[in-house]
Amino acid sequence: MQFLYAFLIGGALCAIAQILIDKTNMTPARILITYICLGALLTIVGVYDPLIKLAGCGATLPISGFGNLLANGAMDAVDKDGFMGILSGGLSAVAIGVSFTLLCGLIAALFFNSKEEEN
């Protein structure tokens, strides 16, 4: 049953983003930031963690899961380190994922060449 929930919730998050791209003047970058902030906000109010328990990777893999990870990292670090945890906690929580993404981008850049667009 969790596979169905993951598919439905993850698909709904992606479908909403696609509708925003198609029907509004929002750029993909603005939608990306909106989803990150929405994931963090839903984590702060206590809604996103139950959603993760229900949908698993359907809720953690979309970019809103990145916002959740940032918010959880900051909240944990504030509990442990005080005010300075606001800055350090979120960054340390997402460091592995960001590092892996940069490494994959570097490897792809070494093996593939970009093509110039023809007008």
C-alpha positions in Angstrom: 0.0 0.0 0.0 2.9 2.3 0.7 3.9 2.1 -3.0 0.5 3.4 -4.0 0.7 6.3 -1.5 4.2 7.1 -2.7 3.1 7.2 -6.3 0.0 9.2 -5.6 1.5 11.8 -3.3 4.8 12.1 -5.2 2.8 12.3 -8.5 0.5 14.9 -7.1 3.4 17.1 -6.0 5.0 16.8 -9.5 1.6 17.4 -11.2 1.0 20.6 -9.2 4.5 21.8 -10.2 3.7 21.0 -13.9 0.4 22.8 -13.7 2.2 25.9 -12.2 4.7 25.8 -15.1 1.9 25.4 -17.7 -0.8 27.8 -16.4 1.1 30.6 -14.6 4.0 32.9 -15.4 6.1 31.3 -12.7 9.6 30.2 -13.8 10.9 26.8 -12.8 13.3 28.5 -10.4 10.5 30.2 -8.6 8.5 27.0 -8.4 11.6 25.3 -7.0 12.1 27.9 -4.3 8.3 27.8 -3.5 8.5 24.0 -3.0 11.5 24.2 -0.8 9.9 26.9 1.4 6.6 25.0 1.4 8.4 21.8 2.5 10.2 23.7 5.3 7.0 25.5 6.4 5.0 22.2 6.5 7.7 20.7 8.6 7.7 23.5 11.0 3.9 23.2 11.5 4.2 19.5 11.9 2.4 18.3 8.7 5.3 17.1 6.5 6.7 14.4 8.8 3.3 12.5 8.9 3.2 12.8 5.2 6.6 11.2 4.9 5.4 8.3 7.2 2.4 7.8 4.8 4.1 8.2 1.5 7.8 7.5 2.1 9.9 8.4 -0.9 6.9 9.9 -2.6 7.3 12.8 -0.1 11.0 12.9 0.4 12.3 12.7 -3.2 10.5 15.8 -4.6 12.3 19.1 -3.8 9.8 19.8 -1.0 11.6 16.9 0.8 14.8 19.1 0.6 13.0 21.8 2.5 11.9 19.3 5.1 15.5 18.2 5.5 16.7 21.8 5.9 14.0 22.6 8.5 14.6 19.3 10.5 18.3 19.9 10.5 17.9 23.5 11.7 15.4 22.5 14.4 17.6 19.7 15.7 20.7 21.9 15.8 18.8 24.7 17.6 17.9 22.2 20.3 21.5 21.1 20.6 23.6 24.3 19.8 21.2 27.2 20.5 20.7 30.1 18.2 23.7 29.3 15.9 22.1 26.0 15.0 19.7 28.0 12.8 22.5 28.5 10.3 24.6 25.4 10.8 21.9 22.7 11.2 20.2 22.9 7.9 23.5 23.1 6.0 25.0 20.1 7.7 21.8 18.1 7.2 21.9 18.5 3.4 25.7 18.5 2.9 25.9 14.9 1.7 23.1 15.3 -0.8 24.5 18.5 -2.2 28.0 17.1 -2.4 26.8 14.0 -4.2 24.9 16.1 -6.7 27.9 18.3 -7.4 30.1 15.2 -7.9 27.6 13.7 -10.3 27.5 17.0 -12.2 31.3 17.0 -12.4 31.4 13.4 -13.7 28.8 14.2 -16.3 30.7 17.3 -17.4 33.9 15.2 -17.9 32.2 12.7 -20.2 29.8 14.7 -22.2 30.0 17.9 -24.2 27.3 20.5 -24.4 25.9 21.5 -27.8 25.3 25.0 -28.9 21.7 26.0 -29.6 20.9 26.9 -33.2 18.6 29.8 -33.7 
